[in-house]
Amino acid sequence: MTPIFDNTEIAFALKSDSELERAYFLFKMMSVEPLVRIGGAVTNFALKVHLPIEGLIRYTVFDHFCGGINETDCLPVINSMHEKGVSSVLDFSVEAKESEKEFDHARDVILNILEFCKEIKAIPIAVFKPSGFGRFHLYEKLSKGAGLTEKEQAEWNKVVDRFDAVCKKAKAYNVAVLIDAEESWFQNAADALVTAMMKKYNTEKAVVFNTLQMYRHDRMDFLKNEHEKAKTEGYFLGYKLVRGAYMEKERDRAEAKGYESPICKNKIATDENFNAGLHYMLDHLDSMSIFAGTHNESSSYLLMDLMEKKGLKPTDSRIWFGQLYGMSDHISFNLADKGYNVAKYVPFGPVKDVMPYLIRRAEENTSVAGQTGRELALITKEKKRRKT
Ligand SMILES: Cc1cc2nc3c(=O)[nH]c(=O)nc-3n(C[C@H](O)[C@H](O)[C@H](O)COP(=O)(O)OP(=O)(O)OC[C@H]3O[C@@H](n4cnc5c(N)ncnc54)[C@H](O)[C@@H]3O)c2cc1C
C-alpha cells in the first residue's frame, strides 16, 4: 500500500495555527504520565468541590476532544469535517449514571440524534453505550448467569425496551447504530441483547452493530460462533472492531479476584487478534458489515489492502473506518481524501459529565507510547510546513 498518512497538509487542513499549537501543547502534556495521573484526580476533585475550573477544561482538553455540550453545539465542527469527506458519529458521552430518569433521558437523546442522522448527511451513524441504558449491576448479574429478582426483571425489561426503541428507529430510518463495548464482566448480557436486536432488525443488511474488543483473547471464537448462528437463522451481522479501552482495569480486576485475565498476553497478540478479525470479516462481507474503530496505521493500511485485493471500492457501504475526534486526523482526513468511508466519534455533553471520557483519552495517550509521539511528530511537521 502506498503510504498516505504522512500528508499533514490534508490531515490538519481544518486546524488554525492556534488550534495546532493547542494540540501540540495537549499531546506534550499527556505524554507525561504522572501529570495525567495526578491531573485526572485533581481535576475530578476540583469539579466535585465546585472550584471554577470548568472554563479552563472547556478551552483546552474539552474543545480538543469534544464537539460541544449539546448536539447543535457540534454542528459547525461536523459540517466542516464533512466538507473534507469525514462524517461524524454524535457520541453522548455522559457516563456512570444510575437512575431510570437518566437512562430514559439517554434513550431520548439517542432517538433525537437519529432524527439528525435522518436529516443531515454528515451524521450517517448513531452510537450508544449499554451502561447508558441500564444499571451495571443488572448487566453484571445477568452476565454471570445469576437470576434477577422480580423488581430487577421489571427494570431489565425497560433496558430491553430502550435498546429496542433505538434499534427500531435506526432500521426505520435506514441508519446504522453502533453499540459500544465496555467492561468484560457485564458484556455477556449486552452481547446477548445486541444479538437479539441484530436478529430482529438486521434482516436485509446490518443496521445494528455490536462491538468486538479484540484485546480479549476470546473474541475470534465469539465472532465465528455468532457468524454460524446468524447464517443458520438468516440475519446480517454488524461489528465495530476495536482493540479495547479498559485494559488496565480488566487486568487489575482479574488479578484481584484471581481469575484468568480476558486480555491478550501482550500488544502483539492484541494486534494479531485485531488483524485476524479484519481478515475474517472481509472474507465474509456477504453476511456482515464492519466499522473499524482504530488509530493504528498498520491495521488501517491492512484494511485498505484487503479491500484492494478483493476488488472492493473505497466507498463500499459495508466498510467504515472510524477514529475519535481530536485524535489521528492524519488517518481520518487522508482516508477521506482517497474516497474511503470515514467517521469520527464526536463526543458531547456537559463538561463535568464527560470527564471520565476525557481522562480515558488522556490515559490512552499516555499508555500508548507510539500514539502521542506520532501525533506530536505530525503536528511539528505541519507547523514547519506552514512556516515555509
Ligand atoms: C471509533 C472508535 C470507537 C471505539 N469504541 C470503543 C468501544 O466501544 N469500546 C472500547 O473498549 N474501546 C473503544 N475504542 C477505543 C479502542 O478500543 C482503543 O482503546 C483505541 O482505539 C486504541 O487502539 P488502536 O486500535 O487505535 O491502536 P493502538 O494504539 O495500536 O493500540 C492500543 C491498544 O492496544 C491494546 N494494548 C496495548 N498494550 C497492550 C498489552 N500490553 N497487551 C495487550 N493489549 C494491549 C489496548 O487495547 C490499547 O488500547 C474506540 C476507538 C475508536 C477509534
PDBQT file of the ligand as one rigid body, heavy atoms in Angstrom, charges set to zero:
ROOT
HETATM    1  C1  LIG A 401     -14.208   4.999  16.614  1.00  0.00    +0.000 C 
HETATM    2  C2  LIG A 401     -13.754   4.293  17.849  1.00  0.00    +0.000 A 
HETATM    3  C3  LIG A 401     -14.679   3.654  18.667  1.00  0.00    +0.000 A 
HETATM    4  C4  LIG A 401     -14.265   2.992  19.833  1.00  0.00    +0.000 A 
HETATM    5  N1  LIG A 401     -15.171   2.296  20.594  1.00  0.00    +0.000 NA
HETATM    6  C5  LIG A 401     -14.743   1.561  21.659  1.00  0.00    +0.000 A 
HETATM    7  C6  LIG A 401     -15.636   0.738  22.398  1.00  0.00    +0.000 A 
HETATM    8  O1  LIG A 401     -16.826   0.652  22.107  1.00  0.00    +0.000 OA
HETATM    9  N2  LIG A 401     -15.135   0.034  23.433  1.00  0.00    +0.000 N 
HETATM   10  C7  LIG A 401     -13.793   0.084  23.788  1.00  0.00    +0.000 A 
HETATM   11  O2  LIG A 401     -13.388  -0.615  24.734  1.00  0.00    +0.000 OA
HETATM   12  N3  LIG A 401     -12.953   0.871  23.112  1.00  0.00    +0.000 NA
HETATM   13  C8  LIG A 401     -13.381   1.598  22.067  1.00  0.00    +0.000 A 
HETATM   14  N4  LIG A 401     -12.489   2.382  21.367  1.00  0.00    +0.000 N 
HETATM   15  C9  LIG A 401     -11.091   2.547  21.873  1.00  0.00    +0.000 C 
HETATM   16  C10 LIG A 401     -10.214   1.437  21.357  1.00  0.00    +0.000 C 
HETATM   17  O3  LIG A 401     -10.626   0.237  21.949  1.00  0.00    +0.000 OA
HETATM   18  C11 LIG A 401      -8.726   1.630  21.679  1.00  0.00    +0.000 C 
HETATM   19  O4  LIG A 401      -8.562   1.837  23.047  1.00  0.00    +0.000 OA
HETATM   20  C12 LIG A 401      -8.063   2.750  20.956  1.00  0.00    +0.000 C 
HETATM   21  O5  LIG A 401      -8.611   2.964  19.702  1.00  0.00    +0.000 OA
HETATM   22  C13 LIG A 401      -6.560   2.449  20.802  1.00  0.00    +0.000 C 
HETATM   23  O6  LIG A 401      -6.363   1.308  19.988  1.00  0.00    +0.000 OA
HETATM   24  P1  LIG A 401      -5.949   1.392  18.432  1.00  0.00    +0.000 P 
HETATM   25  O7  LIG A 401      -6.586   0.306  17.655  1.00  0.00    +0.000 OA
HETATM   26  O8  LIG A 401      -6.275   2.742  17.987  1.00  0.00    +0.000 OA
HETATM   27  O9  LIG A 401      -4.422   1.061  18.295  1.00  0.00    +0.000 OA
HETATM   28  P2  LIG A 401      -3.111   1.034  19.113  1.00  0.00    +0.000 P 
HETATM   29  O10 LIG A 401      -2.832   2.402  19.608  1.00  0.00    +0.000 OA
HETATM   30  O11 LIG A 401      -2.142   0.371  18.234  1.00  0.00    +0.000 OA
HETATM   31  O12 LIG A 401      -3.399   0.045  20.299  1.00  0.00    +0.000 OA
HETATM   32  C14 LIG A 401      -3.564   0.392  21.634  1.00  0.00    +0.000 C 
HETATM   33  C15 LIG A 401      -4.447  -0.689  22.226  1.00  0.00    +0.000 C 
HETATM   34  O13 LIG A 401      -3.775  -1.960  22.187  1.00  0.00    +0.000 OA
HETATM   35  C16 LIG A 401      -4.110  -2.722  23.310  1.00  0.00    +0.000 C 
HETATM   36  N5  LIG A 401      -2.887  -2.953  24.107  1.00  0.00    +0.000 N 
HETATM   37  C17 LIG A 401      -1.938  -2.047  24.449  1.00  0.00    +0.000 A 
HETATM   38  N6  LIG A 401      -0.960  -2.618  25.186  1.00  0.00    +0.000 NA
HETATM   39  C18 LIG A 401      -1.304  -3.910  25.323  1.00  0.00    +0.000 A 
HETATM   40  C19 LIG A 401      -0.709  -5.012  26.016  1.00  0.00    +0.000 A 
HETATM   41  N7  LIG A 401       0.428  -4.875  26.711  1.00  0.00    +0.000 N 
HETATM   42  N8  LIG A 401      -1.334  -6.215  25.954  1.00  0.00    +0.000 NA
HETATM   43  C20 LIG A 401      -2.475  -6.384  25.260  1.00  0.00    +0.000 A 
HETATM   44  N9  LIG A 401      -3.088  -5.379  24.584  1.00  0.00    +0.000 NA
HETATM   45  C21 LIG A 401      -2.514  -4.156  24.621  1.00  0.00    +0.000 A 
HETATM   46  C22 LIG A 401      -5.113  -1.882  24.114  1.00  0.00    +0.000 C 
HETATM   47  O14 LIG A 401      -6.398  -2.254  23.691  1.00  0.00    +0.000 OA
HETATM   48  C23 LIG A 401      -4.794  -0.452  23.686  1.00  0.00    +0.000 C 
HETATM   49  O15 LIG A 401      -5.891   0.419  23.827  1.00  0.00    +0.000 OA
HETATM   50  C24 LIG A 401     -12.882   3.016  20.191  1.00  0.00    +0.000 A 
HETATM   51  C25 LIG A 401     -11.964   3.655  19.369  1.00  0.00    +0.000 A 
HETATM   52  C26 LIG A 401     -12.365   4.275  18.210  1.00  0.00    +0.000 A 
HETATM   53  C27 LIG A 401     -11.338   4.921  17.359  1.00  0.00    +0.000 C 
ENDROOT
TORSDOF 0
